[in-house]
């Protein structure tokens, strides 16, 4: 169970997503953040889940493979 409120948790998730992708949350496709919060995902788990669901991880892997 999260000790943070949904709003506090979401602020942390958004900051980590933006740091990793360089994109604000508004630029990403919709993601079921409330479900992730209620499922008890940690902030890092939520970031990974979000990026996987919006297809960023696949794009990130292709960029690494090209290096």
C-alpha positions as CSV (number, residue, x, y, z in Angstrom):
1,X,0.0,0.0,0.0
2,X,1.3,3.5,-0.9
3,X,2.0,5.8,2.0
4,X,1.8,8.8,-0.3
5,X,-1.5,10.3,-1.5
6,X,-2.3,9.7,-5.1
7,X,-1.3,13.3,-6.0
8,X,2.1,13.0,-4.2
9,X,2.7,9.7,-5.8
10,X,1.8,11.0,-9.3
11,X,4.1,14.0,-8.9
12,X,7.0,11.7,-8.3
13,X,6.0,9.4,-11.2
14,X,5.7,12.3,-13.6
15,X,9.1,13.7,-12.5
16,X,10.9,10.4,-13.1
17,X,9.1,9.8,-16.4
18,X,10.1,13.3,-17.6
19,X,13.7,12.8,-16.4
20,X,14.0,9.5,-18.3
21,X,12.2,10.5,-21.5
22,X,12.7,14.3,-21.7
23,X,8.9,14.5,-22.3
24,X,6.3,16.0,-20.1
25,X,3.4,13.7,-19.1
26,X,1.0,15.7,-21.2
27,X,2.9,14.5,-24.4
28,X,2.5,10.8,-23.6
29,X,-0.5,8.7,-24.4
30,X,-3.0,8.1,-21.7
31,X,-1.9,5.7,-19.0
32,X,-4.1,4.2,-16.2
33,X,-2.2,5.8,-13.3
34,X,-5.0,5.5,-10.8
35,X,-5.1,1.8,-11.3
36,X,-1.4,1.5,-10.9
37,X,-1.6,3.5,-7.6
38,X,-4.5,1.5,-6.3
39,X,-2.6,-1.7,-7.2
40,X,0.2,-0.5,-4.9
41,X,2.9,-0.1,-7.5
42,X,6.0,1.7,-6.2
43,X,7.0,4.8,-8.0
44,X,9.7,3.0,-10.0
45,X,7.3,0.2,-10.8
46,X,4.8,2.8,-12.0
47,X,7.4,4.5,-14.2
48,X,8.4,1.2,-15.8
49,X,4.7,0.2,-16.2
50,X,3.8,3.6,-17.8
51,X,6.8,3.6,-20.2
52,X,6.0,0.0,-21.2
53,X,2.4,0.7,-21.8
54,X,3.0,3.8,-23.9
55,X,5.6,1.9,-26.0
56,X,8.6,3.9,-24.8
57,X,10.7,1.0,-23.6
58,X,10.5,-0.7,-27.0
59,X,11.7,2.5,-28.6
60,X,14.5,2.9,-26.0
61,X,15.7,-0.6,-26.6
62,X,15.9,0.0,-30.3
63,X,18.0,3.1,-29.8
64,X,20.4,1.2,-27.5
65,X,20.7,-1.6,-30.1
66,X,21.6,0.9,-32.7
67,X,24.6,2.3,-30.7
